[in-house]
């Protein structure tokens, strides 16, 4: 197990880098390089406990690489990584690792707008052993399920899943969990709630939930704060507040503080950009926004 601990030492640094700026090619390469070292250890004589721990670690490094490729919107490479992560997670028989893979499979499906597959992955996460034994994971899985229902325009099911996620999170004990789970809590649940309400057309509620999320998301979660801010801007724009929405959207660049926007975030900003041009094409703040976009995109 001391070999496992040494092999795991670099995981926390990679997850922290992802929390700050999101996935990039360098992070994915580093994760896959660390995975190779973990798999090399499998060639040595080891107990069953150590082998399972190594497979869990291999799954997590592969999962992190997949997450980075999703952020980069290199979805085919992410798919290949998730196939590998699924195998390693199954061999590990580690419940948190298994549910983590299901969650990322769902995220990949959402990027492809395959909402039926997204729902199936979320349902698998809800039914997983981790969700059955720990309300924390049950909450996370049900929040993802709410996003599926919202995208499928099932308003009642989406709200029911959000309510279940909230109830489960309130019951979750303060247990020690893997480092990758640190992003999830009341703040992120509010962020996911904002997305779900936006998808079902409840834009005022989406704005309120985004504000609530931003009041709670820790500053070290730079990427998540930027995503929630962009979600806020989209909700404001849909309520006929284009000038305020533009100010919120511009804050995304300040939050990222010069770091390149992950492709997934660039896509969301691009969606806002197109909607703003349709809503207020000749406004002064729109022209200012277009200039800001041009400067930011060319600088990156």
Phi, psi and omega in degrees: 000335176295326175295320178297316181297320178293320180293332182275351189301326183278349184297316185298320179296321179292319179295320178296321178297320178294320179301321184286307194238351183091177184284147172215174185297322180297318180296319180296316180297318179296320180295317181290328176294318178295323178299319180301319179295323178295316181292329176298326179294336179295342181284349180270163175291132182204158176287166178299322179300316181292319180299317179294321178295322178292320177295322176298319180292319177299320178296318182292319177296319179293321178297320179295321176297317178300316179300319179296318180292329175294316178299326178281350185061032168266077194287330179292318178293321176300319179300315180297318179298320182291327174299316179293317180298323178299317178298311182296320180296319178297319179292331181285330185055033181258113187304314179298325179293318180297314182292329178298319179295317179299321181295318180288328173298319177296319180296319177299317179298322180293324178294333176268001181057032174265083191287333176293318177293321177301316178297318180296319178295319178295320178295323176296322178295318178299322183276355185291162180297321180301317181290329180289327186259347183224115180302333178302309181290328175298318179297313181300316181294319181290328175296320177294323178296323178300321178297322178297310182299321180296317179295329179274006177065029175263085187301312184297314180295322179298314181293323178296318179294321177296319178297318178295322179296319179295315180297317181295319181295325178295334181270350187290126178285163180278066179275160172280128182229167180303152184302328183294342182279354188298336182289339190261135179180197181304323181295312181291326176297321176296321177298312179295325177296321177299317179296314182298314180294325177298317183293331179265010173086010179264077191288328178294318177293321179300318178297316181298317181292325178294318176300317181296318178299315183293335177285348186238338183294125179299147185296335180291343176271068188300311182298317181294323177296319180294319179296317179295325178294320178293323176296321176300314181299318180296319179294320179295320180297320181290345178262012178079030179240061188296324181292314177297320179298321180294321176297318178296315181297322180297332180294340178302316182293324178293319180297319180286345169054047177088348178287145178300140176285128174303151184302325179297321178288322178300323179296316179295318177297321178297322177298316177299316182303312181295319180294323179295317180296328176285326186280313184219068188295332186252004182290151179299317181294332176291318177297321177297320179296316180300319177296318179297317178300315181298316180296314183294316182293318181289325179295316179294000000 
